[in-house]
Amino acid sequence: MRVFHELSKRTGIHGEPHPVRRTRADQLRLIGQHVTGVGTRNPFFAKGPFDSLVVPHPRKPGGVEIYTDALRAELGSSALVLDSGINGTPLPRSTNLDFFTSAAGAVRSRLVDGRSRKVADALEALTGVKVPIAALVAREVPKHLRLRALYRTLLKRRGIKTVYVVVAYFHQHIVGAARDLGIRVVELQHGAISPFHLGYSYPGRPVVADQPDELWCFGSYWTDVAELPAGVTTAVAGAPFIQPLSDAEMAAKESQRVVFLSQGTIGPSLFEFAASLAAARPEYEVVFRLHPSEHASDYSARPGVRISAGPSESTLGLLASAGYQVGVATTALFEGMVLGCRTVVAQLPGHEYLLRVIERGDAVLADSPAALAELLPTAPVCPDSTAYYAPSNLAALLK
């Protein structure tokens, strides 16, 4: 995934997917949190006993981590919650090993593997773009091995029997540690999965190291949309964090409101779609909703376009009020379908994620800003969104 992000950025196809911006003061504050956390948030010292380990997502809109919220409630005190504060605010009473995570990444190998150079040269010959694979390997592999050993010790000492993790492909040191000890690993879906997502798609289903045993999905659509690694099974856990609107709520929608769902990778290009629609069809109310990793200062004001950012206005609240939504590959498009929005996919890098959805007739593709103005009135409403977000089945899976 890191090589893919570097390649897509250096080709100019994508921007930074989730940029983290820290001032010097932020960095010093984070170091202080790491140091104090060794004593106050250390999972080795947490009062047990514990049967399971839960690793939530760092993003918490409104202070709620939606992907593991119901799971943590079901597991109660039997779960040790390990929530990093490096890229977000950790959950109350959670633990972490942030000091060790940062320290493990600070010490880099001075040895450069010759095979890494060959891979970098081959990738450059294929794409015309130079990616510092050798430097990535020199940093990431030693970090992985150090953290894997640390988590092996933690899992063994705390008697963990099941690990529940969000975004397993960025926690492979935890997955690998569990694998070393024969501990079951369940990944909880956190976003859109497609044949183009390198965290999940392995054509031919080869054996891949450090993968979860199970992937618990929002709905049946996600269970076979990509070829997962060999040995990874799927189950529908449902999505208790989002529910379809009532008839009264649907009737109260602002039918002319169009919400554009931005992402760091394609935000400026999608903004041109929004500005073009506002100019061509002034009868629509155009709202450009920023991804949590974006800032309003990244965009200049355009006539007829309202930029929505921050926690004062929620994405789900906007979608619940809107008649239309436009995006590229964000998971929020699927949430908007549940909330009764007519859906248009802008043909920008990453729209391939939604091709199967378009083929199902749940969205239409706009290949240009001009085409969007023509297509918008005929965009479809998803007739049955339960394939994407099913009712909760969590209790049954935990039996």
C-alpha positions in Angstrom: 0.0 0.0 0.0 2.8 2.4 0.8 4.5 1.7 -2.6 1.1 2.2 -4.3 0.5 5.5 -2.6 4.0 6.8 -3.5 3.5 5.6 -7.1 0.1 7.2 -7.5 1.3 10.5 -6.0 4.5 10.7 -8.0 2.6 10.1 -11.3 0.2 12.9 -10.4 -2.8 10.6 -10.5 -3.6 11.1 -6.8 -2.9 13.5 -4.1 -2.1 12.5 -0.5 -4.9 10.2 0.6 -4.9 11.2 4.3 -2.4 14.0 4.9 -1.3 14.6 8.4 -0.2 18.2 9.2 1.6 18.8 12.4 3.4 21.9 13.7 6.5 21.7 15.7 4.4 22.2 18.8 2.1 19.4 17.7 5.1 17.1 17.4 6.5 18.0 20.8 3.0 17.5 22.3 2.8 14.1 20.7 6.2 13.1 22.0 5.1 14.1 25.5 1.9 11.9 25.1 4.0 9.0 24.0 6.3 9.2 27.1 3.5 9.6 29.6 1.5 6.9 27.9 4.2 4.3 28.8 2.9 4.6 32.3 -0.8 5.6 31.9 -1.9 3.7 28.8 0.3 0.7 28.8 -1.6 -2.5 27.8 0.8 -4.6 29.8 -0.4 -2.9 32.9 -4.2 -2.8 32.1 -6.5 -4.6 34.6 -7.7 -7.9 33.1 -8.4 -10.6 32.5 -8.9 -10.2 28.7 -10.1 -12.7 26.0 -9.8 -10.4 23.0 -7.8 -7.4 21.7 -9.7 -4.7 19.7 -7.8 -2.3 17.5 -10.2 0.5 16.4 -9.9 3.0 13.5 -8.2 6.3 14.3 -11.0 8.4 12.8 -13.8 9.2 15.2 -16.5 11.5 13.9 -18.2 13.2 16.9 -15.9 11.2 19.2 -17.4 7.8 18.1 -15.4 5.1 16.4 -18.2 3.6 14.4 -16.6 0.4 13.2 -15.9 -1.2 16.6 -18.4 0.7 18.7 -21.0 -2.1 18.8 -18.4 -4.8 19.0 -16.8 -3.2 22.1 -20.2 -2.9 23.7 -20.8 -6.6 23.1 -17.4 -7.7 24.4 -17.5 -5.4 27.4 -14.7 -5.7 29.9 -13.3 -8.9 28.3 -11.8 -6.8 25.5 -8.4 -5.0 25.7 -8.8 -1.9 23.5 -5.6 -0.8 21.9 -6.1 2.6 20.3 -3.2 4.7 18.9 -3.1 8.4 19.5 -0.6 9.1 16.8 -3.1 10.0 14.0 -6.1 10.7 16.1 -7.6 11.0 19.6 -7.6 7.6 21.4 -10.8 6.3 23.0 -11.3 6.9 26.7 -9.8 4.1 28.9 -8.0 2.6 25.9 -4.4 1.6 25.9 -1.6 1.9 23.3 2.1 1.3 22.6 2.6 4.6 20.7 6.0 5.2 22.4 7.3 1.9 21.1 5.7 2.4 17.7 7.4 5.7 17.2 10.7 4.5 18.5 10.6 1.4 16.3 10.2 3.6 13.2 12.9 6.1 14.3 15.7 3.5 14.1 16.3 2.7 10.5 18.5 0.0 8.9 21.6 1.3 7.2 21.7 -1.7 5.0 20.1 -1.4 1.6 18.8 -4.7 0.2 20.0 -5.1 -3.4 16.7 -6.8 -4.4 14.9 -3.6 -3.4 16.9 -1.6 -5.9 16.1 -4.1 -8.6 12.4 -3.9 -7.8 12.6 -0.1 -7.9 14.5 -0.2 -11.2 11.9 -2.6 -12.7 9.0 -0.4 -11.5 10.6 2.7 -13.0 11.1 0.9 -16.3 7.4 0.0 -16.3 5.9 3.3 -15.2 8.6 5.9 -15.8 8.3 6.9 -12.1 11.0 6.4 -9.5 9.8 5.2 -6.1 12.2 4.9 -3.2 11.4 1.3 -2.5 14.8 0.6 -1.0 14.3 3.4 1.5 10.8 2.2 2.3 12.0 -1.3 2.9 15.0 -0.1 5.0 12.5 1.7 7.3 9.4 -0.5 7.3 10.8 -4.0 7.5 13.0 -3.4 10.7 10.1 -1.5 12.2 7.7 -4.4 11.5 10.0 -7.0 13.0 10.6 -5.0 16.2 6.9 -4.4 16.7 5.9 -7.9 15.8 8.1 -9.2 18.6 6.7 -6.7 21.0 3.1 -7.7 20.2 3.9 -11.4 20.4 4.9 -10.7 24.0 1.8 -8.7 24.7 -0.7 -11.2 23.2 0.9 -14.1 25.0 1.2 -12.4 28.3 -2.4 -11.1 28.2 -3.8 -14.5 27.1 -5.6 -13.0 24.0 -7.6 -15.6 22.1 -9.0 -13.4 19.3 -7.8 -10.1 17.7 -10.3 -7.8 16.1 -8.6 -5.2 14.0 -9.7 -2.4 11.6 -7.4 -1.7 8.6 -5.4 -5.0 9.0 -3.0 -4.1 6.1 -1.6 -1.2 8.2 -1.4 -3.3 11.3 0.5 -6.3 9.9 2.8 -6.4 12.8 -0.2 -7.2 15.1 -1.7 -9.6 12.6 1.7 -11.3 12.1 2.3 -11.6 15.9 -1.1 -13.3 16.3 -0.3 -15.6 13.4 3.0 -16.6 15.1 1.0 -17.6 18.2 -1.9 -19.3 16.3 -4.4 -16.6 17.5 -7.6 -16.0 15.5 -7.7 -12.6 13.7 -10.9 -10.9 12.5 -10.7 -7.8 10.4 -13.7 -5.4 10.5 -14.5 -3.6 7.2 -13.9 0.1 7.4 -14.4 1.3 3.8 -15.0 0.5 0.2 -13.4 -2.7 -1.1 -12.9 -3.3 -4.8 -10.7 -5.3 -7.2 -8.5 -2.2 -7.3 -7.8 -1.9 -3.6 -4.3 -3.3 -2.9 -5.1 -4.0 0.7 -7.6 -6.7 -0.3 -7.4 -7.6 -3.9 -5.2 -10.6 -4.7 -6.2 -12.1 -8.1 -6.1 -15.8 -8.1 -6.3 -15.9 -4.3 -2.6 -16.7 -3.6 -1.3 -17.4 -0.1 -0.2 -14.1 1.4 1.6 -13.7 4.7 0.1 -11.9 7.7 -3.5 -11.8 6.6 -6.6 -12.1 8.9 -8.6 -15.3 9.2 -11.9 -13.6 8.6 -13.2 -10.3 7.1 -16.5 -9.2 8.6 -18.3 -7.1 6.1 -21.1 -4.4 6.1 -23.2 -6.3 3.6 -23.2 -9.2 1.1 -21.9 -7.0 -1.7 -18.5 -6.8 -0.1 -18.0 -10.5 0.5 -17.1 -11.3 -3.1 -16.3 -7.9 -4.8 -12.6 -8.7 -4.6 -10.5 -11.8 -4.6 -9.1 -12.0 -1.0 -6.0 -13.9 -0.1 -6.2 -17.7 0.3 -7.6 -18.7 3.6 -9.5 -15.5 4.4 -13.2 -16.1 4.8 -16.0 -13.5 4.9 -19.1 -13.0 7.0 -21.8 -10.3 7.0 -21.6 -8.4 10.3 -24.0 -5.6 9.2 -23.7 -1.9 9.9 -25.4 -0.8 13.0 -24.0 2.7 12.6 -26.3 3.6 9.7 -30.1 3.1 9.1 -32.3 3.9 6.1 -34.5 7.0 6.5 -38.2 6.9 7.4 -40.8 7.9 4.8 -41.2 11.2 6.7 -37.4 11.9 6.6 -37.3 11.1 2.9 -40.1 13.5 2.3 -38.3 16.2 4.2 -35.1 16.0 2.0 -33.9 19.1 0.2 -34.5 17.7 -3.2 -32.3 20.3 -5.0 -29.3 19.9 -2.6 -26.3 18.2 -4.3 -23.5 17.1 -1.9 -20.0 16.5 -3.4 -18.0 14.1 -1.4 -14.3 15.0 -1.6 -11.2 12.9 -0.9 -7.6 14.0 -0.6 -6.6 12.0 -3.6 -9.0 13.8 -6.1 -10.4 16.8 -4.2 -9.3 19.6 -6.6 -10.5 17.8 -9.7 -13.9 17.0 -8.1 -14.1 20.7 -7.0 -14.1 21.6 -10.7 -17.2 19.4 -11.2 -18.9 21.2 -8.4 -18.1 24.6 -9.7 -19.2 23.7 -13.2 -22.5 22.4 -11.9 -23.1 25.5 -9.9 -22.4 27.7 -12.9 -24.5 25.6 -15.3 -27.5 24.8 -13.0 -27.9 27.6 -10.5 -31.2 26.1 -9.3 -29.2 23.4 -7.4 -27.7 24.0 -4.0 -24.1 22.8 -4.3 -22.3 21.7 -1.2 -18.7 20.5 -1.4 -18.1 18.3 1.7 -14.4 18.0 2.6 -12.8 14.7 3.7 -11.7 14.9 7.4 -8.1 15.0 6.3 -8.7 18.1 4.1 -8.8 21.8 5.0 -11.0 24.6 3.7 -7.9 26.6 3.0 -7.0 24.1 0.3 -9.8 25.5 -1.9 -10.6 29.0 -3.2 -14.2 30.2 -3.1 -16.3 29.7 -6.3 -19.7 31.2 -7.0 -22.6 28.9 -5.9 -20.4 26.4 -4.1 -20.6 26.1 -0.3 -17.6 24.4 1.3 -18.5 22.2 4.2 -15.8 21.2 6.7 -15.3 20.1 10.2 -17.4 18.6 12.9 -20.0 21.4 13.0 -21.8 19.7 10.1 -21.7 15.9 9.7 -21.4 14.1 6.4 -24.2 11.7 7.3 -26.4 14.6 8.3 -25.7 16.3 5.0 -26.5 13.2 3.0 -29.7 12.6 4.9 -30.8 16.1 3.9 -29.7 15.9 0.3 -31.4 14.8 -2.9 -28.2 14.0 -4.8 -24.6 13.0 -4.1 -21.5 13.1 -6.3 -18.2 11.4 -5.6 -15.5 9.1 -6.9 -14.5 6.2 -4.6 -15.4 7.3 -1.1 -17.3 5.0 1.2 -19.7 7.9 1.9 -21.3 7.3 -1.5 -22.6 3.9 -0.2 -23.8 5.6 3.0 -25.6 8.2 0.8 -27.4 5.3 -1.0 -28.7 4.1 2.3 -29.9 7.6 3.0 -31.8 7.8 -0.2 -29.6 10.0 -2.3 -29.5 9.9 -6.1 -25.9 8.9 -7.0 -23.5 10.2 -9.6 -19.9 9.0 -9.9 -17.4 11.5 -11.4 -15.1 9.8 -13.9 -11.8 10.7 -12.1 -9.0 8.4 -11.0 -10.5 5.8 -8.7 -14.0 5.8 -10.2 -13.3 2.2 -11.1 -14.1 1.3 -7.5 -17.8 2.0 -8.4 -18.0 0.3 -11.8 -19.8 -2.7 -10.3 -22.3 -0.4 -8.5 -22.9 1.4 -11.8 -23.5 -1.9 -13.6 -26.0 -2.8 -10.9 -27.9 0.4 -11.8 -27.4 2.0 -8.4 -25.4 5.0 -9.8 -24.5 6.7 -13.1 -21.1 7.8 -14.4 -20.4 11.4 -15.4 -17.4 11.5 -17.7 -17.1 15.3 -17.5 -18.4 18.3 -15.6 -20.6 19.2 -18.6 -22.1 15.7 -18.6 -22.8 15.9 -14.9 -25.3 18.8 -15.4 -27.2 16.7 -18.0 -27.1 13.4 -16.0 -28.0 14.7 -12.6 -31.8 14.8 -12.9 -31.9 11.2 -14.1 -29.5 9.8 -11.4 -31.0 6.7 -9.7 -32.0 6.0 -6.2 -30.7 2.6 -4.9 -33.9 0.5 -4.5 -32.3 -1.9 -1.9 -29.2 -0.8 0.0 -29.1 -3.8 2.4 -26.6 -5.5 0.1 -24.2 -2.7 1.0 -25.2 -2.1 4.6 -27.2 -4.9 6.2 -28.8 -4.9 9.6 -26.5 -5.9 12.4 -25.6 -9.6 12.7 -22.9 -9.0 15.3 -24.4 -10.9 18.1 -24.8 -14.0 16.0 -21.2 -13.9 14.9 -19.9 -13.6 18.5 -21.8 -16.7 19.7 
